């Protein structure tokens, strides 16, 4: 298994290989905004408007209270087959290209690949990952910001604050089938045993990173689908980046792209290969420099 993991390890993907031209900003350049919000979107024409309305309403009100607060929302259309790009561009027209940008990938790369593309094109001092379904209340960004502040002083300006649904686990188990509960516990065990021991909920899509932490972690990221969160936190632990876990409000929204059995199976395989590929040296961590 170690040999297979080593031989099949792919090289680091190039930055934005399929992204359409026009994405001038670069993660290695100095920040020009206080906050960048990266929203990976695949066939989200129905769920995206609710999330965008809530997020932009909050961000606009916050900017009115504090004119020094600047932001951008980057919607990454991950090769959608529906009208996701069109829906996102309507927000860009309404709020302006400076506040809402739409990046389109020619082919679907997976959630990790989409987030990575948005992060590489971000301009914020802090970068927030937020799911397009709006399952986490956007105002909870203040909670993860407090989590980030609690980690100060940040070593080399690096820190990560993760939204967490772990406090809701008992209620969610009561609503799940025994099979899905078994899969969930199996996945949690593999995450703890193979990769990340300090974070109870690695899969919540609400994560806030300092710009330097985003540069160092996403520049070393290989996994582009569901298990990318685990590799991201595994890299952060290897680089000794401090991580906070903060409870957030979360509601399950219909329309998930996660297929219970096959997606969990794929993630289990990815978790094993993450550990083996770093252990055998097929994947190595490299320090990145800003311009």
C-alpha positions in Angstrom: 0.0 0.0 0.0 2.9 2.3 0.8 4.4 1.6 -2.6 1.1 2.3 -4.4 0.6 5.5 -2.5 4.1 6.7 -3.3 4.0 5.8 -7.0 0.6 7.2 -7.7 1.2 10.5 -5.8 0.6 13.4 -8.2 2.8 16.4 -8.3 1.6 19.8 -6.9 -1.0 21.3 -9.3 -0.1 24.6 -10.8 -1.9 27.7 -9.6 -5.3 28.1 -11.3 -4.5 25.9 -14.3 -8.0 26.0 -15.6 -9.1 29.4 -14.4 -10.1 31.9 -17.0 -7.9 34.9 -17.6 -8.5 38.1 -15.7 -7.6 37.0 -12.1 -4.9 39.5 -11.6 -4.7 39.4 -7.7 -2.3 36.9 -6.2 -2.0 35.5 -2.7 1.7 36.3 -2.7 1.1 40.0 -3.1 0.4 42.3 -0.1 -3.2 42.4 1.1 -5.4 45.3 0.0 -8.6 44.2 1.7 -9.5 43.3 5.3 -11.4 40.2 4.4 -11.8 37.8 1.4 -14.7 35.4 1.4 -14.1 32.3 -0.9 -17.3 30.5 -1.9 -16.8 27.2 -3.9 -19.9 26.5 -6.0 -20.9 23.5 -8.1 -24.4 23.5 -9.5 -25.6 25.9 -6.8 -28.0 28.1 -8.7 -30.8 27.4 -6.2 -28.9 27.6 -2.9 -26.3 30.3 -3.7 -28.7 33.3 -3.6 -29.7 32.6 0.0 -26.1 32.5 1.1 -25.1 35.5 -0.9 -28.0 37.6 0.3 -27.2 36.8 3.9 -23.4 37.3 3.5 -23.6 40.6 1.6 -26.2 42.0 3.8 -23.9 41.4 6.8 -20.8 42.7 5.1 -22.5 45.9 3.8 -23.9 46.7 7.3 -20.5 46.0 8.8 -18.8 48.3 6.3 -21.3 51.1 7.1 -20.6 50.8 10.8 -16.8 50.7 10.1 -15.8 52.4 6.8 -12.2 51.1 7.2 -13.5 47.6 6.9 -13.1 46.4 3.3 -14.1 43.1 1.8 -14.5 41.0 -1.3 -16.5 37.9 -2.1 -15.0 35.4 -4.6 -17.4 32.9 -6.0 -15.6 30.1 -7.7 -17.8 28.4 -10.3 -16.4 24.8 -10.2 -17.4 23.7 -13.8 -21.1 23.9 -13.0 -23.6 22.6 -15.5 -26.4 24.9 -14.4 -26.7 28.7 -14.1 -24.5 29.1 -11.1 -22.1 31.5 -12.9 -25.0 33.6 -14.2 -26.5 33.9 -10.7 -23.1 34.9 -9.2 -22.5 37.5 -11.9 -25.8 39.2 -11.1 -24.4 39.9 -7.6 -21.2 41.2 -9.2 -23.3 43.6 -11.3 -25.3 44.7 -8.3 -22.4 45.3 -5.8 -19.6 45.9 -8.3 -16.7 43.8 -9.5 -14.5 45.1 -6.7 -16.7 43.5 -4.1 -18.0 40.4 -5.8 -15.8 38.5 -8.3 -16.6 35.4 -10.2 -14.0 32.9 -11.2 -15.0 30.1 -13.5 -13.2 26.7 -13.9 -13.6 25.0 -17.2 -13.9 21.6 -15.6 -15.0 20.4 -12.2 -12.0 20.0 -9.9 -13.8 19.4 -6.6 -14.4 21.6 -3.6 -10.7 21.7 -2.5 -9.6 22.7 -6.0 -12.2 25.4 -6.2 -11.3 26.9 -2.8 -7.6 26.8 -3.7 -8.3 28.8 -6.8 -10.2 31.4 -4.9 -7.6 31.6 -2.2 -4.8 32.1 -4.7 -6.7 35.1 -6.2 -7.6 36.7 -2.8 -6.7 40.1 -1.6 -7.7 39.9 2.1 -5.6 40.1 5.2 -7.9 37.3 6.4 -9.5 34.7 4.2 -12.8 33.0 5.0 -13.9 29.7 3.4 -17.8 29.6 3.3 -20.0 27.0 1.7 -22.5 28.0 -1.0 -25.4 26.4 0.8 -25.4 28.9 3.7 -25.6 26.1 6.3 -23.5 28.2 8.7 -25.0 31.6 9.7 -22.6 34.2 8.2 -22.7 36.4 11.3 -20.8 33.6 13.0 -17.7 35.0 11.3 -17.4 37.1 14.5 -17.0 34.0 16.5 -14.3 32.6 14.3 -12.6 36.0 14.3 -12.5 35.9 18.1 -11.0 32.4 17.8 -8.3 33.8 15.6 -7.6 36.7 18.1 -7.3 34.2 21.0 -4.3 32.6 19.2 -2.3 35.8 19.3 0.6 36.4 19.1 0.6 34.6 15.7 3.9 32.9 14.9 5.1 34.3 11.6 1.6 35.9 11.2 0.0 32.4 10.8 -3.2 31.2 12.5 -6.4 29.3 11.6 -9.8 29.4 13.2 -12.2 26.6 12.3 -16.0 26.7 12.7 -17.2 23.5 14.4 -20.4 21.5 14.6 -19.1 19.0 17.2 -21.5 20.5 19.8 -24.4 19.5 17.6 -23.3 15.9 17.2 -25.7 14.3 19.7 -28.8 15.9 18.0 -27.6 14.9 14.5 -27.0 11.3 15.5 -30.6 11.1 16.7 -31.8 12.0 13.1 -29.4 9.8 11.3 -29.6 6.1 10.3 -27.4 3.6 12.1 -25.4 3.1 8.9 -24.7 6.8 8.4 -23.8 7.1 12.1 -21.4 4.2 11.8 -19.8 5.8 8.7 -19.4 9.1 10.6 -17.7 7.5 13.6 -15.5 5.5 11.2 -14.4 8.7 9.4 -13.8 10.6 12.7 -11.6 7.7 13.9 -9.5 7.6 10.6 -9.1 11.4 10.8 -7.9 11.2 14.4 -5.7 8.0 13.9 -4.1 9.1 10.6 -4.0 12.8 10.4 -5.5 15.4 12.8 -5.9 14.7 16.5 -6.7 18.2 17.9 -9.7 19.2 15.9 -13.0 17.4 16.5 -14.8 18.7 13.3 -12.5 19.0 10.4 -15.2 19.1 7.7 -17.1 22.3 8.6 -16.8 24.5 5.6 -16.4 27.7 7.7 -12.7 28.4 8.2 -10.9 31.7 8.7 -7.1 31.9 7.9 -4.6 34.7 8.1 -3.1 35.5 4.7 0.2 34.0 5.5 -1.4 30.8 6.8 -3.5 30.5 3.7 -0.4 31.0 1.5 1.6 28.3 3.3 -1.1 25.7 3.6 -2.8 26.0 0.2 0.5 26.2 -1.7 1.2 22.7 -0.3 -2.2 21.3 -0.7 -2.7 18.2 -3.0 -6.2 16.9 -2.3 -8.8 18.7 -4.3 -12.0 16.9 -3.3 -13.8 16.2 0.0 -10.8 15.3 2.2 -9.0 18.5 1.4 -9.9 20.0 4.8 -8.1 17.2 6.5 -4.9 17.7 4.5 -5.2 21.4 5.1 -5.2 21.0 8.9 -2.6 18.2 8.7 -0.3 20.6 6.8 -1.1 23.3 9.4 -0.1 21.0 12.3 3.1 20.0 10.5 4.0 23.7 10.0 3.1 24.3 13.7 0.4 26.8 12.8 -1.9 27.4 15.8 -5.5 26.3 15.3 -8.7 27.3 17.2 -11.9 25.4 17.0 -15.1 27.5 17.6 -18.7 26.3 17.9 -20.9 27.9 15.2 -24.6 27.7 14.3 -25.3 25.2 11.6 -28.4 23.9 9.8 -28.5 21.0 7.3 -29.6 22.3 3.9 -31.1 20.0 1.3 -29.1 19.5 -1.9 -25.8 18.2 -0.6 -23.4 16.8 -3.2 -22.0 14.3 -0.7 -23.0 10.7 -1.6 -23.1 8.9 1.8 -21.3 5.7 1.0 -19.0 6.4 -2.0 -17.9 9.9 -0.8 -17.0 8.5 2.6 -15.1 5.6 0.9 -13.2 8.1 -1.2 -12.4 10.2 1.8 -11.2 7.2 3.7 -8.8 6.3 0.9 -7.6 9.9 0.7 -6.9 10.0 4.5 -4.7 6.9 4.3 -2.9 8.2 1.3 -2.3 11.6 2.9 -0.5 10.0 5.8 1.5 7.5 3.6 2.5 10.0 1.0 3.9 12.5 3.5 5.4 9.6 5.5 7.2 8.2 2.5 8.3 11.6 1.1 6.2 11.5 -2.0 4.7 14.8 -0.8 6.9 17.3 1.0 6.2 20.6 2.6 7.8 23.7 1.2 7.9 27.2 2.7 6.5 29.8 0.3 7.6 33.4 0.1 5.5 36.5 -0.5 6.5 39.0 -3.2 
